[in-house]
Amino acid sequence: MFISPVSILRTSHRCINRIVGHQTFCPFRQITLTTESSFGNGRGVLIAWSLRYPLVSKGGFRMLHDVKGVGGDSGEFVEKGGEKKVYKISEDVYGNTETSSLPKINVKPNTLVTKWEILMNRCGLPVDKTAPKEDQNTQKRKRSTVLAMFFVAGSTFCGLLYFCLYYGNDSSFSIVKTYEDSAYTGILAPYYRIKEACRSWRNFVVEPSRDKLLPDPLKPPYWQPKYTVVIELKNVLVAPEWSYKMGNRVKKRPAVDYLLDVIGYPNFEVVIYTSETALNANPIVEALDSKQKIMYKLYRDCCKYMNGVYVKDLSKLNRDLSKVIYIDFDPESFRFNPENVLRLPKWNGTLDDTALVDLAELLKTIHLSDVDDVRPTLQYYSQFDDPLKEFRERATRVAELEKKLHQIESEKEAFVAPVKKYQGRLFGFHRHE
């Protein structure tokens, strides 16, 4: 049976008249919409909506009544600016409602209006649907993202599977530390081999590259200095700097050359121990040490990685810790051996700094004192915020005290000399003059 569009609109008109009389009905506002249905000359049939709530179907938009401003059984869509607009709702639906001042729902072409948006419009709530439907490029990007995620997940799974199979086989067990435990020959042997392989890889990343960071002390006839001075490079001897004109540079701290001349070989065994990589730090160290005063250089691979910080473990230096002096500014980097540290304030590149001069004098004092254990001295100065300032003040006080003692000795000699001269004459002894 064929149903004409005219009969459908007449039926919708009767339904609308019934709905308008319902006390809960809110007048439908003027809207801008589109439909996927295509009609010649922009004309189309607006299908009546349901009794209580508006619905949206793929074939078009369910609406109250026809459009065109006059009562009738057909509606008309008018193309304007790429959109199909309903200009005015007929007065027989709204009565005397002035629809020109009512808000509009803006809908881009090829976009369906949901029932919740129409319901909000019925109740006088603002609705804005100006965003177009996702185009094909967006959908392609989403598909590409999903495929990439599946690829990464699959690759990770395959890599883990290969790792387990490779290190779980007997043929690969030779590269892992062997055990005499009988468990390694039983049913759990692959598990223990994989566990040991994971531990070895973790140690490769976290632990220092070797157990002995320095070679054994020199044997006679070569001279081995008694004390070992370990110095951090960054923010102690140099400081990074960036400027718009010059870019990234490294600034040399004042009196670095003087410090190396005082503490360099043969007075001390000087070791650069830094958390920087060898690729970045080695050219800087070579530029600083033009006189070859530095004996050894240790870089990031010799540090222990803990909680995002590279920590120096002085126990792996292969030296007597009672003769080791470590100079740094970061307390996190020497958490293993705080008693061997002389902590300095961080240098940020100021050129009026004289801290290295005081540091050279302090180390020279320790060298001349020839103490058997440097840790009590370092612990005393480390309790101050600026240990070099405290040393400078103590040195000033000691110099003033020595000067006063010298003056007292001079005054004493000046007083005693005449007394000795006349003492001989008093007892009958004449001094040959």
C-alpha positions as CSV (number, residue, x, y, z in Angstrom):
1,M,0.0,0.0,0.0
2,F,1.4,3.4,-1.0
3,I,1.2,6.2,1.6
4,S,1.6,9.7,0.2
5,P,3.7,12.4,1.9
6,V,0.6,14.6,2.1
7,S,-1.3,12.0,4.2
8,I,1.8,11.7,6.5
9,L,1.9,15.5,7.0
10,R,-1.9,15.6,7.7
11,T,-1.5,12.9,10.3
12,S,1.5,14.8,11.8
13,H,-0.6,18.0,11.9
14,R,-3.3,16.3,14.0
15,C,-0.7,14.8,16.3
16,I,0.8,18.2,16.8
17,N,-2.5,19.8,17.6
18,R,-3.0,17.2,20.3
19,I,0.5,17.7,21.7
20,V,0.1,21.5,21.8
21,G,-2.9,21.1,24.1
22,H,-0.8,19.1,26.6
23,Q,0.1,21.1,29.7
24,T,3.7,19.8,29.8
25,F,4.4,20.8,26.2
26,C,7.1,23.5,25.7
27,P,6.9,25.3,22.3
28,F,9.6,24.1,19.9
29,R,12.1,26.8,19.1
30,Q,13.3,28.0,15.7
31,I,16.0,25.6,14.5
32,T,18.6,25.2,11.8
33,L,18.9,21.6,10.7
34,T,19.9,19.2,7.9
35,T,18.8,15.9,6.7
36,E,20.4,13.0,4.9
37,S,17.4,12.7,2.7
38,S,17.8,14.4,-0.7
39,F,14.9,16.1,-2.5
40,G,14.7,18.1,-5.7
41,N,14.9,21.9,-5.3
42,G,15.5,21.5,-1.6
43,R,11.9,20.4,-1.0
44,G,11.2,17.6,1.5
45,V,8.7,16.0,3.8
46,L,9.1,16.6,7.5
47,I,7.9,13.5,9.4
48,A,5.9,14.1,12.6
49,W,7.6,13.4,15.9
50,S,6.6,11.2,18.8
51,L,4.0,12.1,21.4
52,R,6.5,13.2,24.2
53,Y,10.1,13.2,23.0
54,P,11.7,14.1,19.7
55,L,13.6,11.4,17.9
56,V,16.3,11.3,15.2
57,S,16.5,8.6,12.6
58,K,19.1,8.1,9.9
59,G,16.7,9.0,7.2
60,G,15.8,12.4,8.5
61,F,14.6,14.6,11.3
62,R,11.4,14.1,13.2
63,M,9.8,17.5,13.8
64,L,6.6,19.2,15.0
65,H,5.1,20.5,11.9
66,D,5.7,21.9,8.5
67,V,7.6,25.0,7.7
68,K,7.0,28.0,5.4
69,G,5.2,30.4,7.7
70,V,1.7,29.4,6.6
71,G,-0.5,26.5,7.3
72,G,0.0,23.7,4.9
73,D,0.8,20.0,4.4
74,S,4.3,20.3,3.0
75,G,7.6,21.8,4.1
76,E,10.5,23.3,2.3
77,F,14.2,23.3,3.0
78,V,16.1,26.3,1.7
79,E,19.9,26.0,1.0
80,K,21.8,28.9,2.5
81,G,25.6,29.0,3.2
82,G,25.9,25.3,2.8
83,E,23.2,24.7,5.4
84,K,19.5,23.8,5.1
85,K,17.4,26.1,7.3
86,V,13.9,26.1,8.6
87,Y,12.9,29.7,8.5
88,K,9.7,29.8,10.6
89,I,7.3,27.6,12.4
90,S,3.7,28.0,11.4
91,E,1.5,30.0,13.7
92,D,-1.1,27.2,13.9
93,V,1.4,25.2,15.9
94,Y,2.5,28.0,18.2
95,G,-0.5,30.2,18.3
96,N,0.7,33.8,18.6
97,T,4.2,32.9,19.6
98,E,6.8,35.3,18.1
99,T,9.4,32.9,16.7
100,S,11.9,35.4,15.4
101,S,13.3,36.2,18.8
102,L,13.6,32.5,19.8
103,P,17.1,30.9,19.9
104,K,18.3,28.6,17.1
105,I,20.1,25.3,17.1
106,N,22.9,25.6,14.6
107,V,23.6,22.3,12.8
108,K,26.3,21.8,10.2
109,P,25.5,19.7,7.1
110,N,25.6,15.9,7.5
111,T,25.1,16.2,11.2
112,L,22.2,14.6,13.1
113,V,20.6,16.4,16.0
114,T,20.1,14.1,19.0
115,K,16.9,13.9,21.0
116,W,18.6,15.3,24.1
117,E,19.5,18.5,22.3
118,I,16.0,18.9,20.9
119,L,14.6,18.3,24.4
120,M,16.9,21.0,25.8
121,N,15.7,23.3,23.2
122,R,12.1,22.6,24.0
123,C,12.7,23.5,27.6
124,G,14.4,26.8,26.7
125,L,18.0,25.7,27.4
126,P,20.8,26.9,25.1
127,V,22.1,24.4,22.6
128,D,25.1,24.9,20.4
129,K,26.0,22.3,17.8
130,T,28.3,24.1,15.5
131,A,31.1,21.5,15.5
132,P,31.0,19.5,12.3
133,K,31.1,15.7,12.2
134,E,34.5,14.2,12.3
135,D,35.9,14.0,8.9
136,Q,37.7,11.1,7.3
137,N,41.1,12.3,8.3
138,T,40.3,12.3,12.0
139,Q,38.9,8.8,11.7
140,K,42.0,7.7,9.8
141,R,44.2,9.1,12.6
142,K,42.2,7.3,15.2
143,R,42.6,4.0,13.3
144,S,46.3,4.6,12.8
145,T,46.7,5.3,16.6
146,V,44.9,2.1,17.4
147,L,47.0,0.1,15.0
148,A,50.2,1.7,16.4
149,M,49.2,0.7,19.9
150,F,48.5,-2.8,18.9
151,F,51.8,-2.9,17.1
152,V,53.7,-1.7,20.1
153,A,51.9,-4.1,22.4
154,G,52.5,-7.0,20.1
155,S,56.2,-6.1,19.7
156,T,56.7,-5.9,23.4
157,F,55.0,-9.2,23.9
158,C,57.1,-10.9,21.2
159,G,60.3,-9.3,22.7
160,L,59.5,-10.6,26.2
161,L,58.6,-14.0,24.8
162,Y,61.9,-14.2,22.9
163,F,63.8,-13.0,26.0
164,C,62.2,-15.8,28.1
165,L,62.9,-18.4,25.5
166,Y,66.4,-17.3,24.9
167,Y,67.6,-17.1,28.5
168,G,65.5,-20.0,29.6
169,N,67.2,-22.5,27.3
170,D,70.2,-24.6,28.5
171,S,72.2,-23.3,25.5
172,S,72.0,-19.7,26.8
173,F,72.6,-20.6,30.4
174,S,76.4,-20.3,30.0
175,I,76.2,-16.5,29.7
176,V,74.4,-16.3,33.0
177,K,76.0,-16.9,36.4
178,T,75.9,-20.6,37.2
179,Y,74.9,-22.1,40.5
180,E,75.6,-25.3,42.3
181,D,72.0,-25.3,43.6
182,S,70.1,-28.4,42.5
183,A,67.1,-26.1,41.7
184,Y,68.9,-25.0,38.5
185,T,68.7,-28.6,37.2
186,G,65.1,-29.2,38.0
187,I,61.8,-28.1,36.6
188,L,62.3,-24.5,37.8
189,A,65.6,-24.2,36.0
190,P,64.2,-21.9,33.2
191,Y,62.7,-19.6,35.8
192,Y,65.9,-19.2,37.8
193,R,67.9,-18.6,34.6
194,I,65.5,-15.9,33.4
195,K,65.5,-14.3,36.9
196,E,69.3,-14.2,36.9
197,A,69.4,-12.8,33.4
198,C,67.0,-10.0,34.5
199,R,69.2,-9.2,37.5
200,S,72.3,-9.0,35.4
201,W,70.6,-6.6,33.0
202,R,69.4,-4.5,35.9
203,N,72.9,-4.4,37.3
204,F,74.3,-3.4,33.9
205,V,72.1,-0.3,34.0
206,V,72.1,0.6,37.7
207,E,75.5,-0.5,39.1
208,P,78.9,1.0,38.3
209,S,80.6,-0.5,35.3
210,R,83.3,-2.2,37.4
211,D,84.0,-3.1,41.0
212,K,87.4,-1.4,41.1
213,L,87.1,2.1,39.7
214,L,90.8,2.9,40.1
215,P,93.8,0.7,39.5
216,D,96.0,-0.5,42.4
217,P,98.2,2.1,44.1
218,L,101.6,2.7,42.4
219,K,104.5,0.6,43.7
220,P,108.1,1.8,44.2
221,P,110.1,3.2,42.5
222,Y,107.0,5.2,41.5
223,W,105.6,7.7,43.9
224,Q,102.0,7.2,45.2
225,P,100.6,10.3,47.0
226,K,99.3,9.7,50.4
227,Y,95.9,11.4,50.0
228,T,93.4,11.0,47.2
229,V,91.2,14.1,46.3
230,V,88.0,13.3,44.4
231,I,86.3,16.3,42.8
232,E,83.0,16.7,41.1
233,L,83.3,18.7,37.8
234,K,79.9,20.3,37.4
235,N,79.1,23.4,39.6
236,V,82.4,22.9,41.4
237,L,85.1,23.5,38.8
238,V,82.9,24.6,35.9
239,A,79.3,25.8,35.4
240,P,77.0,25.5,32.4
241,E,75.8,28.7,30.9
242,W,73.4,29.6,28.1
243,S,72.9,32.9,26.3
244,Y,71.0,34.0,23.3
245,K,74.1,35.2,21.6
246,M,76.5,32.4,22.3
247,G,74.2,29.4,23.0
248,N,75.4,26.7,25.4
249,R,78.8,27.2,27.0
250,V,80.8,26.1,30.0
251,K,82.3,28.7,32.3
252,K,85.5,28.0,34.1
253,R,85.6,28.9,37.8
254,P,88.2,31.4,38.9
255,A,91.4,29.9,40.4
256,V,91.0,26.5,38.9
257,D,94.6,26.5,37.6
258,Y,95.9,27.6,41.0
259,L,94.0,24.7,42.7
260,L,95.3,22.1,40.4
261,D,98.9,23.4,40.8
262,V,98.6,23.1,44.6
263,I,96.9,19.7,44.9
264,G,98.1,18.1,41.7
265,Y,100.6,15.3,41.4
266,P,102.8,14.6,43.4
267,N,101.1,16.3,46.4
268,F,97.8,14.6,45.9
269,E,96.2,11.9,43.7
270,V,93.6,14.0,41.9
271,V,90.5,12.2,40.5
272,I,87.6,13.8,38.6
273,Y,84.5,11.9,39.5
274,T,81.4,13.3,37.8
275,S,77.9,12.3,37.0
276,E,78.2,13.7,33.5
277,T,78.8,11.4,30.5
278,A,82.3,10.9,29.1
279,L,81.2,12.3,25.8
280,N,80.3,15.7,27.4
281,A,82.8,15.9,30.3
282,N,86.0,14.5,28.8
283,P,86.7,17.5,26.5
284,I,86.1,19.9,29.4
285,V,88.5,18.0,31.7
286,E,91.2,17.9,29.0
287,A,90.9,21.7,28.5
288,L,91.2,22.3,32.3
289,D,94.1,20.0,32.8
290,S,96.7,21.5,30.5
291,K,99.6,20.6,32.9
292,Q,98.5,17.0,33.4
293,K,97.8,17.3,37.1
294,I,94.8,15.0,37.1
295,M,95.6,11.3,37.4
296,Y,92.2,9.7,36.8
297,K,88.8,10.6,35.3
298,L,85.6,8.8,36.3
299,Y,82.3,9.5,34.5
300,R,78.6,8.5,34.7
301,D,79.2,4.9,34.0
302,C,81.1,4.6,37.3
303,C,78.1,5.9,39.3
304,K,75.2,4.0,40.9
305,Y,71.8,5.0,39.6
306,M,69.3,5.3,42.5
307,N,65.8,7.0,42.4
308,G,66.8,9.2,39.5
309,V,70.1,10.3,41.0
310,Y,73.7,9.2,40.1
311,V,75.4,8.4,43.4
312,K,79.2,8.0,43.8
313,D,80.3,5.0,45.8
314,L,83.7,5.8,47.2
315,S,84.1,2.3,48.6
316,K,84.7,1.1,45.0
317,L,87.7,3.5,44.5
318,N,90.2,0.8,45.6
319,R,91.7,3.3,48.1
320,D,91.9,3.6,51.9
321,L,88.9,5.8,52.8
322,S,90.8,7.3,55.7
323,K,92.9,9.0,53.0
324,V,90.1,10.0,50.6
325,I,88.7,13.6,50.4
326,Y,85.6,14.0,48.3
327,I,84.5,17.5,47.2
328,D,80.9,18.0,45.9
329,F,77.9,20.2,46.4
330,D,75.0,17.7,46.1
331,P,74.2,15.7,49.2
332,E,72.3,13.1,47.2
333,S,75.5,12.1,45.3
334,F,77.5,11.1,48.4
335,R,74.9,9.4,50.5
336,F,77.1,6.3,50.9
337,N,80.1,8.1,52.3
338,P,79.1,11.4,54.0
339,E,82.1,11.3,56.4
340,N,84.6,11.7,53.5
341,V,82.9,14.7,52.0
342,L,83.8,18.3,52.1
343,R,80.5,19.9,50.9
344,L,80.9,23.2,49.1
345,P,78.1,25.7,48.1
346,K,77.0,25.3,44.5
347,W,78.8,27.6,42.1
348,N,76.5,29.2,39.6
349,G,79.0,31.1,37.5
350,T,79.9,34.2,39.4
351,L,83.3,35.6,38.5
352,D,84.1,37.2,41.8
353,D,84.4,33.8,43.5
354,T,87.5,33.0,45.5
355,A,86.4,29.7,47.1
356,L,89.0,27.6,45.2
357,V,91.8,29.6,46.7
358,D,90.6,28.8,50.2
359,L,90.1,25.2,49.2
360,A,93.7,24.9,48.0
361,E,94.9,26.3,51.3
362,L,92.8,23.9,53.3
363,L,94.0,20.9,51.3
364,K,97.6,22.1,51.6
365,T,97.1,22.4,55.4
366,I,95.9,18.8,55.5
367,H,98.9,17.7,53.4
368,L,101.4,19.5,55.6
369,S,99.7,18.2,58.8
370,D,100.3,14.6,57.5
371,V,97.3,13.3,59.5
372,D,96.5,9.6,59.3
373,D,92.7,10.0,59.0
374,V,91.2,13.0,57.2
375,R,87.6,12.2,58.1
376,P,87.5,14.0,61.5
377,T,88.7,17.2,59.9
378,L,86.2,16.9,57.0
379,Q,83.4,16.2,59.4
380,Y,84.2,19.3,61.5
381,Y,84.1,21.6,58.5
382,S,81.1,19.9,57.0
383,Q,78.9,21.0,59.8
384,F,79.1,24.6,58.5
385,D,77.1,25.9,55.5
386,D,80.2,27.3,54.0
387,P,83.2,25.3,55.3
388,L,85.7,27.3,53.3
389,K,84.5,30.6,54.9
390,E,84.9,29.0,58.3
391,F,88.4,27.8,57.4
392,R,89.3,31.3,56.2
393,E,88.1,32.9,59.4
394,R,90.0,30.3,61.5
395,A,93.1,30.9,59.4
396,T,92.8,34.6,60.0
397,R,92.4,34.2,63.7
398,V,95.4,31.8,63.9
399,A,97.5,34.3,61.9
400,E,96.6,37.1,64.2
401,L,97.4,35.0,67.2
402,E,100.8,34.1,65.8
403,K,101.4,37.7,65.1
404,K,100.7,38.6,68.7
405,L,102.9,35.8,70.0
406,H,105.7,37.0,67.7
407,Q,105.3,40.6,69.1
408,I,105.4,39.2,72.7
409,E,108.6,37.3,71.9
410,S,110.1,40.4,70.3
411,E,109.2,42.6,73.3
412,K,110.5,39.9,75.7
413,E,113.8,39.8,73.8
414,A,114.1,43.5,73.8
415,F,113.6,43.5,77.6
416,V,115.9,40.6,78.4
417,A,118.9,41.8,76.2
418,P,119.8,44.9,78.4
419,V,119.3,42.9,81.6
420,K,121.9,40.2,80.4
421,K,124.3,43.0,79.4
422,Y,124.4,44.6,82.8
423,Q,124.0,41.4,84.7
424,G,127.7,40.4,83.9
425,R,129.0,43.7,85.1
426,L,127.1,43.4,88.3
427,F,128.8,40.2,89.2
428,G,132.2,41.2,87.9
429,F,132.0,39.7,84.4
430,H,132.7,42.1,81.6
431,R,131.3,41.1,78.3
432,H,133.6,41.6,75.3
433,E,132.1,44.2,73.2
